[in-house]
Amino acid sequence: MIDFLRGPVVHLEPEYVVVDVNGVGYRVFCPNPYAFAKSEGPVTIYIHYQTREDATHLFGFVTREEQRLFRKLIEVSGIGPRVALGILTGGTPDQLISAIYQENITFLTKLPGIGKKTAQRMILDLRDKLDGLGFAAAMQTGLFAVPEEEKRGEGLAWQEARDGLKALGYTEAELDKVWLTMKKEGTDTGPVDVLMKKALGLLYVAK
């Protein structure tokens, strides 16, 4: 099993890179091969090794987070390695994991190759499985931002309330967390002053 390769990238294509490891050129399929284009010296590519009866493929990633998420994605029925690569081109790991935790079907169905049924399977299959990788803890501490498309759906009232709360010294991470709680409780609509009071109550409890 190959865990990673290290060496200079000697060739780039839209779907893969060729990395020279001690004189052997390895073709590695990547979500974004051009992420390695700026590196003049050796690069480290984290690998998922796949062997089949008719072929052997290497899939490579810039970070271990991408590598782990890719391996979880291909466990979902209907998502093969090529579709999983496409998913990773459509969003960063934090955006994808946030969307899964928030059950954000709108965001997920805009990813390449993902329809509504597949998006629902992703949520159903992966939501609980990400805990063991430390992703759930990161969500709880606010390390993963709410996807921008989700933020655009917040509404003008919450945007104004949010700006007022930021002026009081609350952080983006704290406000993202409060917004998700309000959505789950069904208290995410109303005038600006009502939203601010609700958010302040949750922020006070959190402290």
PABA-648943 format. One record per residue (C-alpha): x negated, y, z negated. Coordinates in steps of 0.25 Angstrom, whole numbers, padded with zeros to 4 digits, always signed. Each point is the difference from the previous one (the first is absolute). Example, Ala and Ser with C-alpha at 12.3 -4.5 7.8 and 13.67 -1.06 7.14 Angstrom:
BEGIN
-0049-0018-0031;-0006+0014+0002;
This chain:
BEGIN
+0000+0000+0000;-0005+0014+0004;+0003+0011-0010;-0008+0011+0006;-0010+0004+0011;-0010+0010+0000;-0008+0006+0011;+0001+0011+0011;+0012+0001+0009;-0006-0002+0014;+0013+0001+0008;+0014+0006-0001;+0013-0004+0006;+0015+0005-0003;+0003-0013-0007;-0014-0005-0005;-0014+0003-0004;-0013-0008+0002;-0009+0000-0012;-0014-0005+0002;-0004-0009-0012;-0015-0005+0001;+0001+0000+0015;+0014-0007+0001;+0011+0009+0005;+0014-0003-0007;+0013+0005+0006;+0009+0005-0011;+0014+0005+0003;+0003+0012-0009;+0012+0009-0003;-0008+0012+0005;-0013-0003+0006;-0004+0014+0002;-0001+0001-0016;-0014-0006+0002;-0004+0009+0012;-0006+0011-0009;-0010-0009-0007;-0014+0000+0006;-0006-0011-0009;+0005-0013-0005;+0015-0001-0004;+0007-0010-0010;+0013-0006+0006;+0009-0008-0009;+0004-0012+0007;+0012-0009+0001;-0004-0013+0007;+0011-0008+0008;-0003-0013+0007;+0010-0007+0009;+0000-0012+0009;-0003+0009+0013;-0007+0012-0006;-0008+0006-0012;+0003+0015-0003;-0006+0010-0009;+0008+0011-0005;-0008+0012-0007;+0004+0011-0010;-0007+0013-0005;+0004-0003-0014;+0003-0012-0009;+0014+0006-0002;+0003-0001+0014;-0006-0015+0000;+0009-0004-0011;+0013+0007+0005;-0002-0007+0014;-0001-0013-0007;+0013+0003-0007;+0007+0005+0013;-0003-0013+0008;+0007-0008-0011;+0013+0006+0004;+0008-0008+0010;+0000+0007+0013;-0013+0007-0002;-0012-0005+0007;-0014+0006+0000;+0002+0009+0012;+0013+0006-0006;-0007+0001-0013;-0011+0008+0006;+0010+0009+0007;+0007+0003-0014;-0014+0004-0005;-0001+0010+0011;+0013+0006-0003;-0003+0004-0015;-0011-0001-0011;+0001-0011-0010;+0005+0010-0010;+0011+0005+0009;+0004-0014+0004;+0001-0005-0015;+0007+0012-0004;+0011-0003+0011;+0001-0014-0005;+0002+0004-0014;+0010+0010+0003;+0007-0009+0010;-0002+0011+0011;+0006-0007+0012;-0001+0013+0008;-0015+0001-0001;-0002-0015+0002;+0008-0001+0013;-0008+0011+0006;-0013-0009-0001;-0004-0008+0013;+0008-0013+0002;+0009+0002-0013;+0015-0001+0001;+0010+0001-0011;+0000-0015-0003;-0015-0001-0001;-0001+0013-0008;+0011-0007-0010;-0009-0012+0000;-0012+0008-0003;+0007+0006-0012;+0006-0013-0005;-0013-0008+0002;-0011+0010-0005;+0006+0009-0010;-0003-0010-0012;-0013-0006+0007;-0007+0013+0000;-0001+0000-0016;-0011-0010+0000;-0009+0009+0009;+0001+0012-0010;+0009+0008+0010;+0012+0001-0010;-0009+0006-0011;-0005+0010+0010;+0015+0004+0004;+0003+0002-0015;-0012+0009-0002;+0004+0008+0012;-0012-0003+0009;+0009-0003+0012;+0007+0012+0006;+0014+0000+0004;+0000-0001+0016;+0002+0013+0007;+0012-0005+0007;+0006-0003-0014;-0004+0014-0005;+0007+0006+0012;+0013-0007-0004;+0000+0006-0014;+0008+0012+0004;-0002+0015-0002;+0006+0001-0014;-0011-0010-0005;-0011+0007+0008;+0003+0013-0007;+0001-0007-0014;-0013-0007+0003;-0007+0013+0003;+0005+0006-0013;-0004-0012-0008;-0014+0000+0007;-0001+0015-0005;+0002-0005-0014;-0012-0009+0001;+0005-0013+0004;-0008-0009+0010;+0005-0006+0013;-0002-0014-0006;+0009+0004-0011;+0011+0006+0009;-0001-0012+0010;+0003-0009-0012;+0011+0008-0005;+0006+0001+0014;+0000-0015+0001;+0007-0002-0013;+0011+0010+0003;+0003-0007+0013;+0001-0013-0007;+0010+0006-0010;+0008+0007+0010;-0003+0014-0006;-0008+0005+0012;+0010+0010+0006;+0006+0013-0005;-0004+0015-0002;-0015+0004-0003;+0003+0003-0014;+0006-0014-0003;-0011-0007+0007;-0010+0007-0008;+0007-0003-0013;+0001-0014+0003;-0015-0001+0005;-0005+0008-0013;+0008-0010-0009;-0007-0012+0007;-0014+0007-0001;+0002+0002-0014;+0004-0014-0003;-0012-0005+0008;-0009+0008-0009;
